[in-house]
Each structure stands twice: as C-alpha cells, then as structure tokens.
Amino acid sequence: MLYRFAIMPASRRFAPPAVRVALAASLSWLPACTLVGQKTFNPHAGDPPRVVIPPPPPTQVRHVPPLIEIMAGTPVAQWQADLKKGVADALARKPNVLFTVVSVIPDTGTADEQAALLSHVVTTDAQSVAAEIVQDGADPAQMEMTATTDRAASAPVIRIYVR
C-alpha cells in the first residue's frame, strides 16, 4: 500500500480562530493548573513589611536616698560628726566616690524670691558642708554642687548624695 502525504499550506495547519475560541470555552470548566509561586505557601509573601514599634519599657523611678540630709541653718556642731562618719564610710567603700551637695528650697514665691533664698542657702550652708567634706578627706575634684527647687520640700535643705 502506498501512502501519499500531502503537504498542507501553512494557513491550514492550525485551527481557525473560531474553532480555537470554541475549544477554549469548552475547556474553561475544567480546573486549571496554577503556577506555584511565593503566595502559594505564604499568602503574605511579597507584602511590604509591617513596622511594629514595641512600647517602651515602663520607667522605674529609682529614688536614691541621700547620704545625709541637713536642714539649712542647723549649727555645724550638730551635723559635723555624722558627716565625718558618712564621708569616711563612702571613701572606704569607693576611693574615687563623687559627692554631690544639693541645695533644695521649697517651690513657692516668685522667681526673684527663690533666687535670693537659693543664693543665701548656697553661700552659707552648702559651701560650709562642701568645705567640711573636703576637710574630712575627699579631694576637691570629688565635689559637685547643685541647687534646685522642690514642691515637696517644706524648708531649705542640704542633701549630700554619693555616686
């Protein structure tokens, strides 16, 4: 038997467009295969990152009590022995300790009245306390003096802190 092969022209090798549309419509009910991509296994893949800023940790107010607290106007003889013992203990524990002498006044009155009272407390009481600390063995470089107002204070006070 002899077979004849006819060579078809290029225009007849593919189905006409109407047939292709009909074939596509008839096969559309079949489940289609989807490409495997990042979103197949993780639906949030490719999403922009969400910036989550955690809240700051709660602040812990650590109240450090002063080494010694002296009421302004107290005679030197009443606080000198306690200050000498406190300075000796602090220097024995840490030779390079920093002594901070804080002059505290009540937060009442006008700014001029507060400035005058603060100036008086610093020049009379705070400077004599600082001089006594140096005389008890601390180096002048280990001294720091500050002044502030405090609503809780009822009278002028000199507080000595160590660090």
Steps between C-alpha positions, in 0.01 A plus 500: 500500500622831408448798720480841369593786715376829401671806622247744632547867458598690819164671527317166540728342761332675798136513588313812399445764769133415548590140576769608745250722689246219514766256624614743771141561612424130522813430706451794740289290738794269565713589803799689383849450629648796681862583510679441824628828638586666827135566586407132459648411840503843666213735411691796646814446293604812317292728725688803631629447852287619788698719735406411855652730759473344844404733780788619714558308818346655807734742665604416847545798719786405721507728795851512639499628855762758588799405712416783739227763504564820696238765566628844399597711798593202722817568704815327375555316829173307452579350159883498490549157668239329280648652187854394600385139551303496173793639299742249655264207421447617142873543436573160654255330263603693190808723507396699191142563615326816378329712767209708373383778732147603399336813642122454496247774570117493492338584168302798628513872439618696201811423299687790662413378850609147412828626352576705812422209733700256290797735488488538879480122561787426261736769633441425867411135554591309182851645475575420864379140445721468190800641688441251781487208252837608356640539851381144584720350227330544163688656213354830368464331160256257663256782582200613302249765607153558360189687606134437426143561611269226621125515557523233769755696703358701787824676598847550346706180520854392407516142363828314447489221242782260414561333168 
